[in-house]
Structures are given as C-alpha cells and as structure tokens.
C-alpha cells in the first residue's frame, strides 16, 4: 500500500470517528482523543516507512 493510501485511510478513520460522535454513537470524550490514539496506533501512516537517515553516508564519512 502506498504512503498516500495509508494517509488517506487514516484521515477517513478520523473523519469517521467524528461522524460517529456527531450522531451520538460514541461519546464525545472518546472522539476528542481518538485522532491522537489513531496516530499512535498507526505511526506508519504519518511517519512513513522509508528510513533513509543513515543510508546516505559515503565512504569518506564512515
């Protein structure tokens, strides 16, 4: 799954939680913290899966 698809799925989940709170299906207190919880549960959607920090080293640096 591409990075944009993960981010869109995460955004759709956040919007879905907000809609459920609007129609009183879930409590408003839960809906306030749900986006933060979703970010903590699915970090790959907003951090990304590429770990390029150390792979750009050259032989002279190492």
PASEBA-1860 file (N, C-alpha, C; in nm, 3 decimals):
! residues 62
1> XXXXXXXX> 0.085/-0.117/0.000/0.000/0.000/0.000/0.090/0.124/0.000 ~ 0.060/0.217/-0.086/0.142/0.337/-0.097/0.117/0.429/0.022 ~ 0.212/0.518/0.043/0.206/0.610/0.157/0.082/0.698/0.152 ~ 0.044/0.744/0.033/-0.074/0.831/0.021/-0.201/0.755/0.060 ~ -0.205/0.626/0.028/-0.323/0.547/0.063/-0.334/0.530/0.215 ~ -0.220/0.510/0.280/-0.222/0.498/0.426/-0.269/0.627/0.491 ~ -0.220/0.739/0.441/-0.260/0.868/0.499/-0.408/0.896/0.475 ~ -0.457/0.864/0.357/-0.599/0.884/0.329/-0.687/0.793/0.414
9> XXXXXXXX> -0.642/0.671/0.436/-0.717/0.579/0.521/-0.721/0.628/0.665 ~ -0.609/0.681/0.713/-0.605/0.737/0.847/-0.697/0.858/0.859 ~ -0.696/0.945/0.759/-0.784/1.062/0.760/-0.931/1.020/0.756 ~ -0.962/0.918/0.677/-1.100/0.869/0.670/-1.144/0.811/0.804 ~ -1.054/0.743/0.873/-1.088/0.689/1.005/-1.115/0.801/1.104 ~ -1.035/0.908/1.098/-1.057/1.022/1.187/-1.190/1.091/1.158 ~ -1.221/1.107/1.032/-1.350/1.168/0.995/-1.465/1.078/1.036 ~ -1.446/0.947/1.023/-1.550/0.852/1.064/-1.577/0.859/1.214
17> XXXXXXXX> -1.473/0.872/1.293/-1.491/0.886/1.438/-1.566/1.014/1.469 ~ -1.532/1.121/1.399/-1.603/1.249/1.422/-1.750/1.236/1.386 ~ -1.781/1.169/1.278/-1.920/1.149/1.238/-1.996/1.065/1.341 ~ -1.931/0.963/1.394/-1.996/0.881/1.496/-2.025/0.963/1.622 ~ -1.937/1.056/1.655/-1.960/1.141/1.772/-2.073/1.240/1.747 ~ -2.083/1.289/1.624/-2.190/1.384/1.592/-2.326/1.319/1.609 ~ -2.337/1.192/1.570/-2.466/1.122/1.580/-2.482/1.047/1.712 ~ -2.398/1.080/1.811/-2.405/1.024/1.946/-2.397/0.872/1.949
25> XXXXXXXX> -2.319/0.815/1.860/-2.296/0.671/1.862/-2.181/0.638/1.955 ~ -2.082/0.727/1.960/-1.972/0.714/2.055/-1.968/0.841/2.139 ~ -1.914/0.833/2.260/-1.909/0.952/2.346/-1.814/1.059/2.291 ~ -1.847/1.184/2.318/-1.766/1.296/2.269/-1.627/1.295/2.331 ~ -1.617/1.250/2.455/-1.486/1.243/2.520/-1.392/1.147/2.449 ~ -1.445/1.037/2.401/-1.364/0.943/2.324/-1.324/1.003/2.190 ~ -1.418/1.073/2.128/-1.392/1.131/1.996/-1.285/1.240/2.002 ~ -1.271/1.306/2.117/-1.168/1.409/2.131/-1.028/1.350/2.124
33> XXXXXXXX> -1.010/1.234/2.181/-0.878/1.172/2.187/-0.854/1.068/2.079 ~ -0.955/1.034/2.003/-0.941/0.930/1.901/-0.837/0.964/1.794 ~ -0.829/1.087/1.742/-0.725/1.114/1.642/-0.583/1.092/1.695 ~ -0.559/1.131/1.818/-0.427/1.109/1.878/-0.401/0.959/1.894 ~ -0.502/0.887/1.936/-0.488/0.742/1.950/-0.462/0.675/1.815 ~ -0.531/0.721/1.711/-0.509/0.664/1.579/-0.367/0.692/1.529 ~ -0.315/0.810/1.557/-0.177/0.840/1.519/-0.078/0.752/1.594 ~ -0.109/0.722/1.719/-0.020/0.636/1.797/-0.028/0.491/1.753
41> XXXXXXXX> -0.147/0.447/1.713/-0.165/0.308/1.671/-0.108/0.283/1.533 ~ -0.120/0.380/1.442/-0.075/0.364/1.304/0.033/0.467/1.270 ~ 0.152/0.457/1.327/0.254/0.558/1.300/0.307/0.553/1.157 ~ 0.295/0.441/1.091/0.345/0.431/0.954/0.270/0.518/0.856 ~ 0.150/0.557/0.891/0.072/0.641/0.801/0.118/0.785/0.802 ~ 0.177/0.830/0.911/0.220/0.970/0.916/0.371/0.986/0.926 ~ 0.443/0.885/0.971/0.588/0.893/0.973/0.645/0.847/0.840 ~ 0.589/0.743/0.786/0.642/0.686/0.663/0.724/0.563/0.694
49> XXXXXXXX> 0.750/0.486/0.593/0.823/0.362/0.614/0.966/0.369/0.564 ~ 1.004/0.478/0.500/1.141/0.488/0.450/1.233/0.538/0.559 ~ 1.336/0.466/0.585/1.435/0.503/0.687/1.565/0.539/0.614 ~ 1.573/0.659/0.563/1.685/0.699/0.480/1.791/0.779/0.555 ~ 1.779/0.795/0.682/1.871/0.883/0.757/2.015/0.834/0.749 ~ 2.038/0.705/0.768/2.174/0.655/0.770/2.221/0.597/0.638 ~ 2.136/0.583/0.541/2.174/0.516/0.417/2.242/0.609/0.317 ~ 2.247/0.738/0.343/2.308/0.832/0.250/2.455/0.859/0.281
57> XXXXXX> 2.514/0.782/0.366/2.654/0.802/0.402/2.744/0.760/0.287 ~ 2.853/0.831/0.273/2.953/0.794/0.173/3.069/0.726/0.243 ~ 3.161/0.675/0.167/3.276/0.607/0.225/3.364/0.704/0.302 ~ 3.368/0.830/0.261/3.451/0.928/0.329/3.398/0.962/0.468 ~ 3.265/0.954/0.486/3.206/0.986/0.616/3.222/0.872/0.715 ~ 3.218/0.751/0.665/3.214/0.636/0.752/3.345/0.598/0.805
END
